[in-house]
């Protein structure tokens, strides 16, 4: 793998995020709680499509120490079709209204690849962060929208889209290719004036088990960007397939992978 050094880049270390006037200190790791309000997410699909159940789950995650709540209204499991912006807005709006009423200071991220969803959720419900699994590939208006909104933006690496991402994904060198991917994305984002960016290597998104574990062993390579690194691995198939188990029984494996990520 190519050896990268932070001093060779034009990025500056970002140890805090301005989330709608709320400053999130990133000098220590932070916990992002995931709330899926879809019927077909791979682990908790259908559990929180009711507004009351969704809000109860946020209460629970907050009590358990979540610093950020990330809410997604479109499944990104392998094979999932892309949702429409209208579908996402219809699902998100009642949940966000209730959550914002009860937790006005909670840092909320919305997981969407639609610029219109990002715009509506930030303007109507003061959403703090936009989390885009496609890094602007699905909706070409996303970068301009984020620049206007002025919110932190999470870009994730994915090969393809959820519907086809696991159809024989291939890489010559997965870490080098994702480093190059982020370099190009960050160059374009900087040209738009977008400063608060977080990067997510995208474990399980267009990657085999072998790819995922190679990426895990080289996660520290992404420190070259001196930007916050987001990693979502909880109960994913990279864990339970390796253990010949199920997502429901993969909490210990999840903990072990989290430990490695923290070390990296």
Order of alpha helices (4+ residues) and beta strands (2+ residues): beta-beta-beta-alpha-beta-alpha-beta-alpha-beta-alpha-beta-alpha-beta-alpha-beta-alpha-alpha
